[in-house]
Amino acid sequence: MPLAFPSHQGLIAPLWRRWPHRFNAPALCIGAATPDVVDGIAGVFRGGLGQWYGHTLVGLFLLVLPAGLLLYWTAVRLGILLNRAGSGAKVAAWILGARNPEKMPFTRVRQAVAGVCIGGFSHLFFDFISHGNFLWFYPWYENSHFFPAWWHARWFEIPLPGYRNPYPAGPHLVIWLFLSLLGTVMLIWPWRTSRRDQSVSREVDSAMR
């Protein structure tokens, strides 16, 4: 499964970058991380980390959605505090929106709900194609070997803290690394390019003066 942050956010970044007024970007990003948050918290009580109800369709609506909305509400409150304090202006503006920073997030409830759900489902999808465990219909149906046998080949095992069994390294790990790197680049590169373009523009303006 790609890293909860920043790869999952980068993999769905084209949605809110292409249609900024149609999607709630913070809700999408929070929703994309929430399945791991839900199963991470559950893992403390279960005695081991791993995919559980947070990576199922029933868990998406019963656990991920309320948890994601709670995290989104917390982020909004943080954005309001930063906005009022006059610090972290860029972070506050991104969380709250520029037109009406203190009211806009709360009047876009449907966008927030949709953002958390879409972000959460994207997490399930990318975890599925990078892991191979089909848990979407758990507890009624589970398929831990959905892909062909070669996909689940074990080249070696990696012991990880918090996991009961060592993590198997194989073809799916290569895809995991690829998606993790791809998502990170997709999230960071446009911001890096934008900052570089702004710097070049300032230098040109300064030279023209």
Stockholm file with secondary structure:
# STOCKHOLM 1.0

chainA/1-209         MPLAFPSHQGLIAPLWRRWPHRFNAPALCIGAATPDVVDGIAGVFRGGLGQWYGHTLVGLFLLVLPAGLLLYWTAVRLGILLNRAGSGAKVAAWILGARNPEKMPFTRVRQAVAGVCIGGFSHLFFDFISHGNFLWFYPWYENSHFFPAWWHARWFEIPLPGYRNPYPAGPHLVIWLFLSLLGTVMLIWPWRTSRRDQSVSREVDSAMR
#=GR chainA/1-209 SS CCCTTTHHHHHTHHHHHHCTTTSCHHHHHHHHHHHHHHHHHHHHHHTSCSCCGGGSHHHIIIIIHHHHHHHHHHHHHHHHHHHHHTCSHHHHHHHHCSSSTTTHHHHCHHHHHHHHHHHHHHHHHHHHHHHCCBCTTTTTCCBTTCSCGGGGCCSEEECCTTCSSCEEESHHHHHHHHHHHHHHHHHHHHHHHHHHHHHHHHHHHHHHC
#=GC SS_cons         CCCTTTHHHHHTHHHHHHCTTTSCHHHHHHHHHHHHHHHHHHHHHHTSCSCCGGGSHHHIIIIIHHHHHHHHHHHHHHHHHHHHHTCSHHHHHHHHCSSSTTTHHHHCHHHHHHHHHHHHHHHHHHHHHHHCCBCTTTTTCCBTTCSCGGGGCCSEEECCTTCSSCEEESHHHHHHHHHHHHHHHHHHHHHHHHHHHHHHHHHHHHHHC
//
